[in-house]
Amino acid sequence: MPAVKTKIFRSPDLTKLDRRNMVLKIRDHLREISLQGVTVQKRSLYSIMQRSLPAIDAETETELAVLENLFGEYNFPDANYQNQKY
């Protein structure tokens, strides 16, 4: 999960609030499927993000605050990054 959190907080496509919500929902989804074992059907990121937010404990809140402070408003070295066409 640490690599997933890093990718989320470095993504230029997500707002600060979206980053927190995505971490919480993916973490909740991973916990849910670990309880169900191998009989779990694959879900898309879209379907995971449509779910309601899970409850946040103090430890998770602290971890999210640390990630926000660590990455802040992550900026790419190339100022024209968002204006590039792919």
Buried (B, 14 or more C-beta within 10 A) or exposed (E): EEEEBEEBBEBEEBEEEEBBBBBBBBBBBEEBBEEEEEEEEEBEEEEBBEEEEBEEEEEBEEBBEEBBEEBEEEEEEEEEEEEEEE
